Amino acid sequence: MDTPIAELSFEDALKRLEEIVRQLESGEAKLDDAIHLYEEGTRLRQQCAARLDAAQARIEAIRLGPDGRPAGTTPFDAG
C-alpha cells in the first residue's frame, strides 16, 4: 500500500481491510506476511473507528417542540 493509512478515506481503508481479511482467511500468506497484514489491519481498523467516531460527533438530532415543529438540535447519542 502506497498511501499512508491516515490519508485514506473511510471507504478506501475499509476496502483495504476487507482485502487483508480475505488474504488472512485464505491461509496462503507466509507467517511473516501474515503478521504484517495483521498489523496493517489493526491500524486500518483503528483508522476506520476514529473516522466513524468523528462522523458520529458531527451528527445532530433534530429536537421537536411541543407543537411537533423543529425546535433545535441536540448531539447524536448512539447509546
mmJSON file of the N, C-alpha and C atoms, coordinates in Angstrom:
{"data_MODEL":{"atom_site":{
"group_PDB":["ATOM","ATOM","ATOM","ATOM","ATOM","ATOM","ATOM","ATOM","ATOM","ATOM","ATOM","ATOM","ATOM","ATOM","ATOM","ATOM","ATOM","ATOM","ATOM","ATOM","ATOM","ATOM","ATOM","ATOM","ATOM","ATOM","ATOM","ATOM","ATOM","ATOM","ATOM","ATOM","ATOM","ATOM","ATOM","ATOM","ATOM","ATOM","ATOM","ATOM","ATOM","ATOM","ATOM","ATOM","ATOM","ATOM","ATOM","ATOM","ATOM","ATOM","ATOM","ATOM","ATOM","ATOM","ATOM","ATOM","ATOM","ATOM","ATOM","ATOM","ATOM","ATOM","ATOM","ATOM","ATOM","ATOM","ATOM","ATOM","ATOM","ATOM","ATOM","ATOM","ATOM","ATOM","ATOM","ATOM","ATOM","ATOM","ATOM","ATOM","ATOM","ATOM","ATOM","ATOM","ATOM","ATOM","ATOM","ATOM","ATOM","ATOM","ATOM","ATOM","ATOM","ATOM","ATOM","ATOM","ATOM","ATOM","ATOM","ATOM","ATOM","ATOM","ATOM","ATOM","ATOM","ATOM","ATOM","ATOM","ATOM","ATOM","ATOM","ATOM","ATOM","ATOM","ATOM","ATOM","ATOM","ATOM","ATOM","ATOM","ATOM","ATOM","ATOM","ATOM","ATOM","ATOM","ATOM","ATOM","ATOM","ATOM","ATOM","ATOM","ATOM","ATOM","ATOM","ATOM","ATOM","ATOM","ATOM","ATOM","ATOM","ATOM","ATOM","ATOM","ATOM","ATOM","ATOM","ATOM","ATOM","ATOM","ATOM","ATOM","ATOM","ATOM","ATOM","ATOM","ATOM","ATOM","ATOM","ATOM","ATOM","ATOM","ATOM","ATOM","ATOM","ATOM","ATOM","ATOM","ATOM","ATOM","ATOM","ATOM","ATOM","ATOM","ATOM","ATOM","ATOM","ATOM","ATOM","ATOM","ATOM","ATOM","ATOM","ATOM","ATOM","ATOM","ATOM","ATOM","ATOM","ATOM","ATOM","ATOM","ATOM","ATOM","ATOM","ATOM","ATOM","ATOM","ATOM","ATOM","ATOM","ATOM","ATOM","ATOM","ATOM","ATOM","ATOM","ATOM","ATOM","ATOM","ATOM","ATOM","ATOM","ATOM","ATOM","ATOM","ATOM","ATOM","ATOM","ATOM","ATOM","ATOM","ATOM","ATOM","ATOM","ATOM","ATOM","ATOM","ATOM","ATOM","ATOM","ATOM","ATOM","ATOM","ATOM","ATOM","ATOM"],
"id":[1,2,3,4,5,6,7,8,9,10,11,12,13,14,15,16,17,18,19,20,21,22,23,24,25,26,27,28,29,30,31,32,33,34,35,36,37,38,39,40,41,42,43,44,45,46,47,48,49,50,51,52,53,54,55,56,57,58,59,60,61,62,63,64,65,66,67,68,69,70,71,72,73,74,75,76,77,78,79,80,81,82,83,84,85,86,87,88,89,90,91,92,93,94,95,96,97,98,99,100,101,102,103,104,105,106,107,108,109,110,111,112,113,114,115,116,117,118,119,120,121,122,123,124,125,126,127,128,129,130,131,132,133,134,135,136,137,138,139,140,141,142,143,144,145,146,147,148,149,150,151,152,153,154,155,156,157,158,159,160,161,162,163,164,165,166,167,168,169,170,171,172,173,174,175,176,177,178,179,180,181,182,183,184,185,186,187,188,189,190,191,192,193,194,195,196,197,198,199,200,201,202,203,204,205,206,207,208,209,210,211,212,213,214,215,216,217,218,219,220,221,222,223,224,225,226,227,228,229,230,231,232,233,234,235,236,237],
"type_symbol":["N","C","C","N","C","C","N","C","C","N","C","C","N","C","C","N","C","C","N","C","C","N","C","C","N","C","C","N","C","C","N","C","C","N","C","C","N","C","C","N","C","C","N","C","C","N","C","C","N","C","C","N","C","C","N","C","C","N","C","C","N","C","C","N","C","C","N","C","C","N","C","C","N","C","C","N","C","C","N","C","C","N","C","C","N","C","C","N","C","C","N","C","C","N","C","C","N","C","C","N","C","C","N","C","C","N","C","C","N","C","C","N","C","C","N","C","C","N","C","C","N","C","C","N","C","C","N","C","C","N","C","C","N","C","C","N","C","C","N","C","C","N","C","C","N","C","C","N","C","C","N","C","C","N","C","C","N","C","C","N","C","C","N","C","C","N","C","C","N","C","C","N","C","C","N","C","C","N","C","C","N","C","C","N","C","C","N","C","C","N","C","C","N","C","C","N","C","C","N","C","C","N","C","C","N","C","C","N","C","C","N","C","C","N","C","C","N","C","C","N","C","C","N","C","C","N","C","C","N","C","C","N","C","C","N","C","C"],
"label_atom_id":["N","CA","C","N","CA","C","N","CA","C","N","CA","C","N","CA","C","N","CA","C","N","CA","C","N","CA","C","N","CA","C","N","CA","C","N","CA","C","N","CA","C","N","CA","C","N","CA","C","N","CA","C","N","CA","C","N","CA","C","N","CA","C","N","CA","C","N","CA","C","N","CA","C","N","CA","C","N","CA","C","N","CA","C","N","CA","C","N","CA","C","N","CA","C","N","CA","C","N","CA","C","N","CA","C","N","CA","C","N","CA","C","N","CA","C","N","CA","C","N","CA","C","N","CA","C","N","CA","C","N","CA","C","N","CA","C","N","CA","C","N","CA","C","N","CA","C","N","CA","C","N","CA","C","N","CA","C","N","CA","C","N","CA","C","N","CA","C","N","CA","C","N","CA","C","N","CA","C","N","CA","C","N","CA","C","N","CA","C","N","CA","C","N","CA","C","N","CA","C","N","CA","C","N","CA","C","N","CA","C","N","CA","C","N","CA","C","N","CA","C","N","CA","C","N","CA","C","N","CA","C","N","CA","C","N","CA","C","N","CA","C","N","CA","C","N","CA","C","N","CA","C","N","CA","C","N","CA","C","N","CA","C","N","CA","C","N","CA","C","N","CA","C","N","CA","C"],
"label_alt_id":[null,null,null,null,null,null,null,null,null,null,null,null,null,null,null,null,null,null,null,null,null,null,null,null,null,null,null,null,null,null,null,null,null,null,null,null,null,null,null,null,null,null,null,null,null,null,null,null,null,null,null,null,null,null,null,null,null,null,null,null,null,null,null,null,null,null,null,null,null,null,null,null,null,null,null,null,null,null,null,null,null,null,null,null,null,null,null,null,null,null,null,null,null,null,null,null,null,null,null,null,null,null,null,null,null,null,null,null,null,null,null,null,null,null,null,null,null,null,null,null,null,null,null,null,null,null,null,null,null,null,null,null,null,null,null,null,null,null,null,null,null,null,null,null,null,null,null,null,null,null,null,null,null,null,null,null,null,null,null,null,null,null,null,null,null,null,null,null,null,null,null,null,null,null,null,null,null,null,null,null,null,null,null,null,null,null,null,null,null,null,null,null,null,null,null,null,null,null,null,null,null,null,null,null,null,null,null,null,null,null,null,null,null,null,null,null,null,null,null,null,null,null,null,null,null,null,null,null,null,null,null,null,null,null,null,null,null],
"label_comp_id":["MET","MET","MET","ASP","ASP","ASP","THR","THR","THR","PRO","PRO","PRO","ILE","ILE","ILE","ALA","ALA","ALA","GLU","GLU","GLU","LEU","LEU","LEU","SER","SER","SER","PHE","PHE","PHE","GLU","GLU","GLU","ASP","ASP","ASP","ALA","ALA","ALA","LEU","LEU","LEU","LYS","LYS","LYS","ARG","ARG","ARG","LEU","LEU","LEU","GLU","GLU","GLU","GLU","GLU","GLU","ILE","ILE","ILE","VAL","VAL","VAL","ARG","ARG","ARG","GLN","GLN","GLN","LEU","LEU","LEU","GLU","GLU","GLU","SER","SER","SER","GLY","GLY","GLY","GLU","GLU","GLU","ALA","ALA","ALA","LYS","LYS","LYS","LEU","LEU","LEU","ASP","ASP","ASP","ASP","ASP","ASP","ALA","ALA","ALA","ILE","ILE","ILE","HIS","HIS","HIS","LEU","LEU","LEU","TYR","TYR","TYR","GLU","GLU","GLU","GLU","GLU","GLU","GLY","GLY","GLY","THR","THR","THR","ARG","ARG","ARG","LEU","LEU","LEU","ARG","ARG","ARG","GLN","GLN","GLN","GLN","GLN","GLN","CYS","CYS","CYS","ALA","ALA","ALA","ALA","ALA","ALA","ARG","ARG","ARG","LEU","LEU","LEU","ASP","ASP","ASP","ALA","ALA","ALA","ALA","ALA","ALA","GLN","GLN","GLN","ALA","ALA","ALA","ARG","ARG","ARG","ILE","ILE","ILE","GLU","GLU","GLU","ALA","ALA","ALA","ILE","ILE","ILE","ARG","ARG","ARG","LEU","LEU","LEU","GLY","GLY","GLY","PRO","PRO","PRO","ASP","ASP","ASP","GLY","GLY","GLY","ARG","ARG","ARG","PRO","PRO","PRO","ALA","ALA","ALA","GLY","GLY","GLY","THR","THR","THR","THR","THR","THR","PRO","PRO","PRO","PHE","PHE","PHE","ASP","ASP","ASP","ALA","ALA","ALA","GLY","GLY","GLY"],
"label_asym_id":["A","A","A","A","A","A","A","A","A","A","A","A","A","A","A","A","A","A","A","A","A","A","A","A","A","A","A","A","A","A","A","A","A","A","A","A","A","A","A","A","A","A","A","A","A","A","A","A","A","A","A","A","A","A","A","A","A","A","A","A","A","A","A","A","A","A","A","A","A","A","A","A","A","A","A","A","A","A","A","A","A","A","A","A","A","A","A","A","A","A","A","A","A","A","A","A","A","A","A","A","A","A","A","A","A","A","A","A","A","A","A","A","A","A","A","A","A","A","A","A","A","A","A","A","A","A","A","A","A","A","A","A","A","A","A","A","A","A","A","A","A","A","A","A","A","A","A","A","A","A","A","A","A","A","A","A","A","A","A","A","A","A","A","A","A","A","A","A","A","A","A","A","A","A","A","A","A","A","A","A","A","A","A","A","A","A","A","A","A","A","A","A","A","A","A","A","A","A","A","A","A","A","A","A","A","A","A","A","A","A","A","A","A","A","A","A","A","A","A","A","A","A","A","A","A","A","A","A","A","A","A","A","A","A","A","A","A"],
"label_entity_id":["1","1","1","1","1","1","1","1","1","1","1","1","1","1","1","1","1","1","1","1","1","1","1","1","1","1","1","1","1","1","1","1","1","1","1","1","1","1","1","1","1","1","1","1","1","1","1","1","1","1","1","1","1","1","1","1","1","1","1","1","1","1","1","1","1","1","1","1","1","1","1","1","1","1","1","1","1","1","1","1","1","1","1","1","1","1","1","1","1","1","1","1","1","1","1","1","1","1","1","1","1","1","1","1","1","1","1","1","1","1","1","1","1","1","1","1","1","1","1","1","1","1","1","1","1","1","1","1","1","1","1","1","1","1","1","1","1","1","1","1","1","1","1","1","1","1","1","1","1","1","1","1","1","1","1","1","1","1","1","1","1","1","1","1","1","1","1","1","1","1","1","1","1","1","1","1","1","1","1","1","1","1","1","1","1","1","1","1","1","1","1","1","1","1","1","1","1","1","1","1","1","1","1","1","1","1","1","1","1","1","1","1","1","1","1","1","1","1","1","1","1","1","1","1","1","1","1","1","1","1","1","1","1","1","1","1","1"],
"label_seq_id":[1,1,1,2,2,2,3,3,3,4,4,4,5,5,5,6,6,6,7,7,7,8,8,8,9,9,9,10,10,10,11,11,11,12,12,12,13,13,13,14,14,14,15,15,15,16,16,16,17,17,17,18,18,18,19,19,19,20,20,20,21,21,21,22,22,22,23,23,23,24,24,24,25,25,25,26,26,26,27,27,27,28,28,28,29,29,29,30,30,30,31,31,31,32,32,32,33,33,33,34,34,34,35,35,35,36,36,36,37,37,37,38,38,38,39,39,39,40,40,40,41,41,41,42,42,42,43,43,43,44,44,44,45,45,45,46,46,46,47,47,47,48,48,48,49,49,49,50,50,50,51,51,51,52,52,52,53,53,53,54,54,54,55,55,55,56,56,56,57,57,57,58,58,58,59,59,59,60,60,60,61,61,61,62,62,62,63,63,63,64,64,64,65,65,65,66,66,66,67,67,67,68,68,68,69,69,69,70,70,70,71,71,71,72,72,72,73,73,73,74,74,74,75,75,75,76,76,76,77,77,77,78,78,78,79,79,79],
"pdbx_PDB_ins_code":[null,null,null,null,null,null,null,null,null,null,null,null,null,null,null,null,null,null,null,null,null,null,null,null,null,null,null,null,null,null,null,null,null,null,null,null,null,null,null,null,null,null,null,null,null,null,null,null,null,null,null,null,null,null,null,null,null,null,null,null,null,null,null,null,null,null,null,null,null,null,null,null,null,null,null,null,null,null,null,null,null,null,null,null,null,null,null,null,null,null,null,null,null,null,null,null,null,null,null,null,null,null,null,null,null,null,null,null,null,null,null,null,null,null,null,null,null,null,null,null,null,null,null,null,null,null,null,null,null,null,null,null,null,null,null,null,null,null,null,null,null,null,null,null,null,null,null,null,null,null,null,null,null,null,null,null,null,null,null,null,null,null,null,null,null,null,null,null,null,null,null,null,null,null,null,null,null,null,null,null,null,null,null,null,null,null,null,null,null,null,null,null,null,null,null,null,null,null,null,null,null,null,null,null,null,null,null,null,null,null,null,null,null,null,null,null,null,null,null,null,null,null,null,null,null,null,null,null,null,null,null,null,null,null,null,null,null],
"Cartn_x":[0.855,0.0,0.903,0.639,1.482,0.994,-0.307,-0.871,-0.85,-0.345,-0.388,-1.826,-1.999,-3.328,-4.112,-3.449,-4.136,-4.711,-4.21,-4.685,-5.771,-6.058,-7.085,-8.474,-9.374,-10.774,-11.293,-12.411,-13.012,-13.262,-13.818,-14.171,-12.932,-11.86,-10.631,-9.988,-10.004,-9.449,-10.247,-11.565,-12.415,-12.189,-12.048,-11.802,-10.476,-9.428,-8.131,-8.221,-8.968,-9.148,-9.845,-10.846,-11.528,-10.577,-9.691,-8.698,-7.775,-7.352,-6.457,-7.153,-8.395,-9.143,-9.223,-9.517,-9.582,-8.234,-7.148,-5.824,-5.503,-5.83,-5.547,-6.424,-7.685,-8.586,-8.211,-7.581,-7.204,-6.104,-5.306,-4.236,-3.03,-2.999,-1.913,-0.712,-0.892,0.205,1.219,2.5,3.552,3.435,4.013,3.876,4.273,5.452,5.893,4.923,4.455,3.496,2.18,1.741,0.502,0.599,1.75,1.946,1.866,2.521,2.479,1.055,0.353,-1.036,-1.905,-1.7,-2.476,-2.208,-0.94,-0.596,-1.205,-1.141,-1.75,-3.269,-3.855,-5.297,-5.707,-4.893,-5.171,-5.149,-4.157,-4.081,-5.255,-5.647,-6.792,-8.085,-8.251,-9.448,-9.513,-8.371,-8.328,-8.67,-8.167,-8.449,-9.939,-10.523,-11.954,-12.787,-12.433,-13.169,-13.057,-11.877,-11.706,-12.542,-12.59,-13.401,-14.888,-15.332,-16.746,-17.074,-16.176,-16.396,-16.484,-15.62,-15.637,-16.931,-17.381,-18.634,-19.808,-19.814,-20.91,-20.96,-19.805,-19.758,-20.348,-20.342,-20.879,-22.373,-22.92,-24.347,-25.164,-26.206,-27.096,-28.515,-29.239,-30.633,-31.511,-32.553,-33.489,-34.408,-34.499,-35.355,-36.663,-37.782,-39.1,-39.692,-40.391,-41.07,-42.414,-43.159,-44.457,-45.461,-45.272,-46.2,-45.784,-44.703,-44.25,-43.359,-43.041,-42.192,-40.745,-39.809,-38.392,-38.103,-37.404,-37.122,-35.621,-34.812,-33.378,-32.763,-31.507,-30.797,-30.084,-29.838,-29.058,-28.017,-26.871,-25.86,-26.429,-25.971,-26.381,-25.909,-26.76,-26.403,-26.717,-25.681,-25.873,-26.251,-26.076,-26.33,-27.761],
"Cartn_y":[-1.168,0.0,1.234,2.16,3.337,4.528,4.659,5.796,5.519,6.494,6.304,6.109,5.248,4.909,6.151,7.1,8.305,9.137,8.962,9.747,9.038,7.783,7.037,7.506,7.501,7.768,6.564,6.747,5.643,4.462,4.754,3.695,2.942,3.677,3.024,2.199,2.713,1.97,0.694,0.791,-0.379,-1.411,-0.942,-1.85,-2.594,-1.866,-2.497,-3.493,-3.13,-4.027,-5.314,-5.196,-6.388,-7.265,-6.634,-7.39,-8.161,-7.506,-8.152,-9.339,-9.171,-10.268,-11.453,-11.184,-12.274,-12.993,-12.211,-12.828,-13.675,-13.167,-13.931,-15.173,-15.05,-16.198,-17.282,-16.889,-17.881,-18.811,-18.327,-19.131,-19.263,-18.507,-18.62,-17.741,-16.754,-15.848,-16.569,-16.314,-16.849,-16.173,-16.776,-16.287,-14.818,-14.435,-13.04,-12.099,-12.518,-11.701,-11.579,-12.679,-12.682,-11.742,-11.712,-10.819,-9.368,-9.051,-7.679,-7.291,-8.224,-7.964,-7.718,-8.528,-8.367,-6.997,-6.596,-5.285,-4.154,-4.268,-3.251,-3.226,-4.402,-4.492,-3.839,-4.0,-3.37,-1.854,-1.326,0.128,0.629,-0.134,0.244,0.244,-0.774,-0.842,0.366,0.728,1.896,3.174,3.292,4.465,4.539,3.399,3.369,3.737,3.2,3.515,4.994,5.574,7.005,7.844,7.446,8.19,8.094,6.917,6.753,7.582,7.59,8.394,9.874,10.335,11.742,12.077,11.173,11.406,11.435,10.526,10.475,11.761,12.308,13.543,14.718,14.649,15.742,15.61,14.437,14.217,14.831,15.51,16.088,15.592,15.411,15.004,16.249,16.272,17.395,17.208,18.24,18.214,18.892,18.242,18.792,19.453,20.553,21.252,20.606,21.139,20.574,20.581,21.51,21.576,20.667,19.903,18.978,19.612,20.873,21.571,21.54,21.597,21.605,22.762,22.432,23.45,23.572,22.896,22.948,21.592,21.485,20.216,19.836,18.559,18.041,17.095,16.922,15.985,14.576,13.849,12.467,11.618,10.724,9.799,8.398,7.619,6.255,5.293,5.702,4.805,4.618],
"Cartn_z":[0.0,0.0,0.0,-0.908,-1.054,-0.241,-0.063,0.654,2.156,2.952,4.414,4.893,5.879,6.381,6.805,7.446,7.932,6.796,5.585,4.447,3.648,3.97,3.244,3.644,2.689,3.023,3.812,4.482,5.235,4.296,3.127,2.179,1.69,1.39,0.93,2.046,3.266,4.399,4.638,4.549,4.755,3.65,2.417,1.29,1.488,1.896,2.141,3.292,4.334,5.469,5.03,4.167,3.656,2.839,2.049,1.284,2.225,3.293,4.261,4.917,5.292,5.916,4.962,3.69,2.705,2.595,2.566,2.464,3.687,4.857,6.079,6.174,5.777,5.847,4.841,3.745,2.728,3.242,4.204,4.754,3.837,2.745,1.779,2.114,2.994,3.33,4.224,3.949,4.819,6.175,7.189,8.555,8.691,8.174,8.282,7.569,6.385,5.648,6.411,7.005,7.771,8.967,9.614,10.759,10.309,9.192,8.669,8.252,7.625,7.234,8.462,9.484,10.722,11.346,11.385,11.957,11.14,9.815,8.955,9.164,9.274,9.505,10.811,11.826,13.124,12.998,12.287,12.094,11.254,10.245,9.415,10.237,11.088,11.923,12.853,13.423,14.307,13.546,12.319,11.497,11.167,10.792,10.473,11.697,12.855,14.09,14.417,14.234,14.512,13.552,12.286,11.311,11.652,12.065,12.45,13.684,14.665,15.872,15.527,14.627,14.222,13.484,12.63,11.898,12.859,13.816,14.786,15.604,15.928,16.722,15.953,14.62,13.818,13.562,13.782,13.533,14.657,14.293,15.301,15.059,16.115,16.018,16.104,15.3,15.343,16.542,17.356,18.536,18.17,18.504,18.204,19.44,19.224,20.304,20.603,21.593,21.967,20.819,19.889,18.761,17.612,17.78,16.753,15.698,15.857,14.897,15.384,14.454,14.859,15.803,16.921,17.93,18.192,17.418,17.617,17.381,17.739,17.571,18.86,18.988,20.107,19.524,20.183,19.699,19.59,18.61,18.412,19.572,20.048,21.119,20.657,20.347,19.846,20.95,22.203,23.316,23.519],
"occupancy":[1.0,1.0,1.0,1.0,1.0,1.0,1.0,1.0,1.0,1.0,1.0,1.0,1.0,1.0,1.0,1.0,1.0,1.0,1.0,1.0,1.0,1.0,1.0,1.0,1.0,1.0,1.0,1.0,1.0,1.0,1.0,1.0,1.0,1.0,1.0,1.0,1.0,1.0,1.0,1.0,1.0,1.0,1.0,1.0,1.0,1.0,1.0,1.0,1.0,1.0,1.0,1.0,1.0,1.0,1.0,1.0,1.0,1.0,1.0,1.0,1.0,1.0,1.0,1.0,1.0,1.0,1.0,1.0,1.0,1.0,1.0,1.0,1.0,1.0,1.0,1.0,1.0,1.0,1.0,1.0,1.0,1.0,1.0,1.0,1.0,1.0,1.0,1.0,1.0,1.0,1.0,1.0,1.0,1.0,1.0,1.0,1.0,1.0,1.0,1.0,1.0,1.0,1.0,1.0,1.0,1.0,1.0,1.0,1.0,1.0,1.0,1.0,1.0,1.0,1.0,1.0,1.0,1.0,1.0,1.0,1.0,1.0,1.0,1.0,1.0,1.0,1.0,1.0,1.0,1.0,1.0,1.0,1.0,1.0,1.0,1.0,1.0,1.0,1.0,1.0,1.0,1.0,1.0,1.0,1.0,1.0,1.0,1.0,1.0,1.0,1.0,1.0,1.0,1.0,1.0,1.0,1.0,1.0,1.0,1.0,1.0,1.0,1.0,1.0,1.0,1.0,1.0,1.0,1.0,1.0,1.0,1.0,1.0,1.0,1.0,1.0,1.0,1.0,1.0,1.0,1.0,1.0,1.0,1.0,1.0,1.0,1.0,1.0,1.0,1.0,1.0,1.0,1.0,1.0,1.0,1.0,1.0,1.0,1.0,1.0,1.0,1.0,1.0,1.0,1.0,1.0,1.0,1.0,1.0,1.0,1.0,1.0,1.0,1.0,1.0,1.0,1.0,1.0,1.0,1.0,1.0,1.0,1.0,1.0,1.0,1.0,1.0,1.0,1.0,1.0,1.0,1.0,1.0,1.0,1.0,1.0,1.0],
"B_iso_or_equiv":[0.0,0.0,0.0,0.0,0.0,0.0,0.0,0.0,0.0,0.0,0.0,0.0,0.0,0.0,0.0,0.0,0.0,0.0,0.0,0.0,0.0,0.0,0.0,0.0,0.0,0.0,0.0,0.0,0.0,0.0,0.0,0.0,0.0,0.0,0.0,0.0,0.0,0.0,0.0,0.0,0.0,0.0,0.0,0.0,0.0,0.0,0.0,0.0,0.0,0.0,0.0,0.0,0.0,0.0,0.0,0.0,0.0,0.0,0.0,0.0,0.0,0.0,0.0,0.0,0.0,0.0,0.0,0.0,0.0,0.0,0.0,0.0,0.0,0.0,0.0,0.0,0.0,0.0,0.0,0.0,0.0,0.0,0.0,0.0,0.0,0.0,0.0,0.0,0.0,0.0,0.0,0.0,0.0,0.0,0.0,0.0,0.0,0.0,0.0,0.0,0.0,0.0,0.0,0.0,0.0,0.0,0.0,0.0,0.0,0.0,0.0,0.0,0.0,0.0,0.0,0.0,0.0,0.0,0.0,0.0,0.0,0.0,0.0,0.0,0.0,0.0,0.0,0.0,0.0,0.0,0.0,0.0,0.0,0.0,0.0,0.0,0.0,0.0,0.0,0.0,0.0,0.0,0.0,0.0,0.0,0.0,0.0,0.0,0.0,0.0,0.0,0.0,0.0,0.0,0.0,0.0,0.0,0.0,0.0,0.0,0.0,0.0,0.0,0.0,0.0,0.0,0.0,0.0,0.0,0.0,0.0,0.0,0.0,0.0,0.0,0.0,0.0,0.0,0.0,0.0,0.0,0.0,0.0,0.0,0.0,0.0,0.0,0.0,0.0,0.0,0.0,0.0,0.0,0.0,0.0,0.0,0.0,0.0,0.0,0.0,0.0,0.0,0.0,0.0,0.0,0.0,0.0,0.0,0.0,0.0,0.0,0.0,0.0,0.0,0.0,0.0,0.0,0.0,0.0,0.0,0.0,0.0,0.0,0.0,0.0,0.0,0.0,0.0,0.0,0.0,0.0,0.0,0.0,0.0,0.0,0.0,0.0],
"pdbx_formal_charge":[null,null,null,null,null,null,null,null,null,null,null,null,null,null,null,null,null,null,null,null,null,null,null,null,null,null,null,null,null,null,null,null,null,null,null,null,null,null,null,null,null,null,null,null,null,null,null,null,null,null,null,null,null,null,null,null,null,null,null,null,null,null,null,null,null,null,null,null,null,null,null,null,null,null,null,null,null,null,null,null,null,null,null,null,null,null,null,null,null,null,null,null,null,null,null,null,null,null,null,null,null,null,null,null,null,null,null,null,null,null,null,null,null,null,null,null,null,null,null,null,null,null,null,null,null,null,null,null,null,null,null,null,null,null,null,null,null,null,null,null,null,null,null,null,null,null,null,null,null,null,null,null,null,null,null,null,null,null,null,null,null,null,null,null,null,null,null,null,null,null,null,null,null,null,null,null,null,null,null,null,null,null,null,null,null,null,null,null,null,null,null,null,null,null,null,null,null,null,null,null,null,null,null,null,null,null,null,null,null,null,null,null,null,null,null,null,null,null,null,null,null,null,null,null,null,null,null,null,null,null,null,null,null,null,null,null,null],
"auth_seq_id":[1,1,1,2,2,2,3,3,3,4,4,4,5,5,5,6,6,6,7,7,7,8,8,8,9,9,9,10,10,10,11,11,11,12,12,12,13,13,13,14,14,14,15,15,15,16,16,16,17,17,17,18,18,18,19,19,19,20,20,20,21,21,21,22,22,22,23,23,23,24,24,24,25,25,25,26,26,26,27,27,27,28,28,28,29,29,29,30,30,30,31,31,31,32,32,32,33,33,33,34,34,34,35,35,35,36,36,36,37,37,37,38,38,38,39,39,39,40,40,40,41,41,41,42,42,42,43,43,43,44,44,44,45,45,45,46,46,46,47,47,47,48,48,48,49,49,49,50,50,50,51,51,51,52,52,52,53,53,53,54,54,54,55,55,55,56,56,56,57,57,57,58,58,58,59,59,59,60,60,60,61,61,61,62,62,62,63,63,63,64,64,64,65,65,65,66,66,66,67,67,67,68,68,68,69,69,69,70,70,70,71,71,71,72,72,72,73,73,73,74,74,74,75,75,75,76,76,76,77,77,77,78,78,78,79,79,79],
"auth_comp_id":["MET","MET","MET","ASP","ASP","ASP","THR","THR","THR","PRO","PRO","PRO","ILE","ILE","ILE","ALA","ALA","ALA","GLU","GLU","GLU","LEU","LEU","LEU","SER","SER","SER","PHE","PHE","PHE","GLU","GLU","GLU","ASP","ASP","ASP","ALA","ALA","ALA","LEU","LEU","LEU","LYS","LYS","LYS","ARG","ARG","ARG","LEU","LEU","LEU","GLU","GLU","GLU","GLU","GLU","GLU","ILE","ILE","ILE","VAL","VAL","VAL","ARG","ARG","ARG","GLN","GLN","GLN","LEU","LEU","LEU","GLU","GLU","GLU","SER","SER","SER","GLY","GLY","GLY","GLU","GLU","GLU","ALA","ALA","ALA","LYS","LYS","LYS","LEU","LEU","LEU","ASP","ASP","ASP","ASP","ASP","ASP","ALA","ALA","ALA","ILE","ILE","ILE","HIS","HIS","HIS","LEU","LEU","LEU","TYR","TYR","TYR","GLU","GLU","GLU","GLU","GLU","GLU","GLY","GLY","GLY","THR","THR","THR","ARG","ARG","ARG","LEU","LEU","LEU","ARG","ARG","ARG","GLN","GLN","GLN","GLN","GLN","GLN","CYS","CYS","CYS","ALA","ALA","ALA","ALA","ALA","ALA","ARG","ARG","ARG","LEU","LEU","LEU","ASP","ASP","ASP","ALA","ALA","ALA","ALA","ALA","ALA","GLN","GLN","GLN","ALA","ALA","ALA","ARG","ARG","ARG","ILE","ILE","ILE","GLU","GLU","GLU","ALA","ALA","ALA","ILE","ILE","ILE","ARG","ARG","ARG","LEU","LEU","LEU","GLY","GLY","GLY","PRO","PRO","PRO","ASP","ASP","ASP","GLY","GLY","GLY","ARG","ARG","ARG","PRO","PRO","PRO","ALA","ALA","ALA","GLY","GLY","GLY","THR","THR","THR","THR","THR","THR","PRO","PRO","PRO","PHE","PHE","PHE","ASP","ASP","ASP","ALA","ALA","ALA","GLY","GLY","GLY"],
"auth_asym_id":["A","A","A","A","A","A","A","A","A","A","A","A","A","A","A","A","A","A","A","A","A","A","A","A","A","A","A","A","A","A","A","A","A","A","A","A","A","A","A","A","A","A","A","A","A","A","A","A","A","A","A","A","A","A","A","A","A","A","A","A","A","A","A","A","A","A","A","A","A","A","A","A","A","A","A","A","A","A","A","A","A","A","A","A","A","A","A","A","A","A","A","A","A","A","A","A","A","A","A","A","A","A","A","A","A","A","A","A","A","A","A","A","A","A","A","A","A","A","A","A","A","A","A","A","A","A","A","A","A","A","A","A","A","A","A","A","A","A","A","A","A","A","A","A","A","A","A","A","A","A","A","A","A","A","A","A","A","A","A","A","A","A","A","A","A","A","A","A","A","A","A","A","A","A","A","A","A","A","A","A","A","A","A","A","A","A","A","A","A","A","A","A","A","A","A","A","A","A","A","A","A","A","A","A","A","A","A","A","A","A","A","A","A","A","A","A","A","A","A","A","A","A","A","A","A","A","A","A","A","A","A","A","A","A","A","A","A"],
"auth_atom_id":["N","CA","C","N","CA","C","N","CA","C","N","CA","C","N","CA","C","N","CA","C","N","CA","C","N","CA","C","N","CA","C","N","CA","C","N","CA","C","N","CA","C","N","CA","C","N","CA","C","N","CA","C","N","CA","C","N","CA","C","N","CA","C","N","CA","C","N","CA","C","N","CA","C","N","CA","C","N","CA","C","N","CA","C","N","CA","C","N","CA","C","N","CA","C","N","CA","C","N","CA","C","N","CA","C","N","CA","C","N","CA","C","N","CA","C","N","CA","C","N","CA","C","N","CA","C","N","CA","C","N","CA","C","N","CA","C","N","CA","C","N","CA","C","N","CA","C","N","CA","C","N","CA","C","N","CA","C","N","CA","C","N","CA","C","N","CA","C","N","CA","C","N","CA","C","N","CA","C","N","CA","C","N","CA","C","N","CA","C","N","CA","C","N","CA","C","N","CA","C","N","CA","C","N","CA","C","N","CA","C","N","CA","C","N","CA","C","N","CA","C","N","CA","C","N","CA","C","N","CA","C","N","CA","C","N","CA","C","N","CA","C","N","CA","C","N","CA","C","N","CA","C","N","CA","C","N","CA","C","N","CA","C","N","CA","C","N","CA","C","N","CA","C","N","CA","C"],
"pdbx_PDB_model_num":[1,1,1,1,1,1,1,1,1,1,1,1,1,1,1,1,1,1,1,1,1,1,1,1,1,1,1,1,1,1,1,1,1,1,1,1,1,1,1,1,1,1,1,1,1,1,1,1,1,1,1,1,1,1,1,1,1,1,1,1,1,1,1,1,1,1,1,1,1,1,1,1,1,1,1,1,1,1,1,1,1,1,1,1,1,1,1,1,1,1,1,1,1,1,1,1,1,1,1,1,1,1,1,1,1,1,1,1,1,1,1,1,1,1,1,1,1,1,1,1,1,1,1,1,1,1,1,1,1,1,1,1,1,1,1,1,1,1,1,1,1,1,1,1,1,1,1,1,1,1,1,1,1,1,1,1,1,1,1,1,1,1,1,1,1,1,1,1,1,1,1,1,1,1,1,1,1,1,1,1,1,1,1,1,1,1,1,1,1,1,1,1,1,1,1,1,1,1,1,1,1,1,1,1,1,1,1,1,1,1,1,1,1,1,1,1,1,1,1,1,1,1,1,1,1,1,1,1,1,1,1,1,1,1,1,1,1]
}}}
